[in-house]
Amino acid sequence: MNDLLYKSFMTILSSTWNHVIDKPHHAAAFVAIWYYIELLYMMNIAIFFYPPMLISLVGIILGIVLSIHILKVYIGNTINVIIHIFVMDIHIAYSAGLTIAAILLDTAWYSVLIAVFRDIMAVIEFLLVYTITEEE
C-alpha cells in the first residue's frame, strides 16, 4: 500500500514539476496571489497617513488591477509577464530589506512570522524569475 502511495505521489510531483518548467508563468500567477496580502498590509500602514476612504478606494482599484494582471500573466501575455518579472524582482528586494529590519530591530513574533512567509515567497519568486528568464 505504501509503495503505491509513493509511486502516485512521485508521479504527481513529476508531472507538476514538468508543468512548472514548461509554463513557469502559470506558477508565477499562483504565487502572485500573495500580493493581495501585501496590498492589505500596505493599506493597514497607509491608513495612519491618509484618509480611510482614500485608502479604501485605492485598495479596491489596485485589487482589480492586480486581478486583471494575474489573469493576463496566467494566460501568458508577454507584456504582463515582463511586468510581473519586474514586480517579483522588486518584491524580492523588499522582502530582504524587511527581513533584515525584523532581525535588527526587536520585533514581535507575528512580524517575524510575516517576514518568514515573505521570505519563502521571495525564494519561490527568485526561482521563478530564473526559470522565466532562463531562455533570454
N, C-alpha and C positions, 0 to 999 in steps of 0.2 A: 504494500500500500504506500509506504513512504517513497519507494523508488518511483512509482507512478506520479506522485505529487511533485517530486523533484524534477522529473522529466517535463511535466507540463509547465511547471514554474520556469524552467530554463527555456522552454520553447517560447513562452510568452515574453520572457525577458529578452530573448534574442530577436524576436520579431519587433518588439518595441524599440530596441536599440537600432535595428536596421532602419526603421521608420524615422527615427530622430536623425540618423546620419543622412538619409535620403532627403528629408524635408525638415531641416532644423528650424525653419520659420514657424512651423506648427508648434514645436515645443516653446519657441520664444513667445508665441501668442498666449500659451497657457501660463508661462511664467509672468507675463505682463499683468496678470490679474492681481499680483501683489501690489501693483501701483495704485489700485483703489485704496488699499490700506494706507499706503504712503500719502495719498491725497487726503484721507481722513485725518491722518497725523498732522499734516501741514495745516489743515483747516483748524484743528484744535489749537495750534500755536498762533495762527494768524488772528483768531477771534479776540485775542488780547490787544491787538494793534488796530484792527479795523472794525467797522460796524458789523454786527452779526448778519444783517440782511445782505450786505455786500458779499460777505464770505459765503453765505448760502448760495447766492446767485452764481458766484464764480465757481463754487464747488459743483453745482449742477451742470454748468456749461462744460467744465473740464471733465466731468464724468461722462457726459455724452460724447465729447470729442475723443476721450480715451476709449470708449466703447467702439466707436467707428474705426479708430486706429487699430485696435486689437483685431477686429474683423478683417480689415484690409491686410494686416500682417499675416493672419491665418490663411487668407486667400492667396497671398504671395505677391501682392502689389509691390513692385520693385522700389518705388519711392518710399512707401511706408516701411519696408524692410530696412532701407538705408537710414531713414529717420529713427527707426527703432534701435538700430545698432548704436547710433549716437546717444540715444536715451539710455540704453543699457550701459554704455561706457561712462556716462555722467553718473548713473546710479551706483556703479562700482566704486568710483572715486568718493561719492557722497557717503557710501556705506563704510568705506575705510576711514574716512575722517570722523564719522560719528562713533565708530568703534574705538578709535584712539582717544577721543574725548571721553567716552564712557570708562575707559581703562584709567586714564589720568585723573579724572575727577571722581569724587566719592559719590557714586550714583546708586540709586535704589535697584533692587533685584529685578523689577519689571523693566526698567530701562536697559539693563544688561540683557535681559531675555529678548527684548525687541532688537537689540544690536546683534545678538546671536542669530536670530531669524533673518535679519537683514544681511548678515554675512553669508549665511547659507544661500540666500537668493543671489548674492553677488558672485559667489563661486559658480553657481549654475549659469548665471549670465555671462561670466567670463568664458566658460566652456562653450556657450552658445555663440558668443561673438567670434571666438576662434573657429568654430565649426562653420559658421555662415561665411566668414571672410577667408576661409582656407583656400578657396579657388583663385582669389584675386592675388 
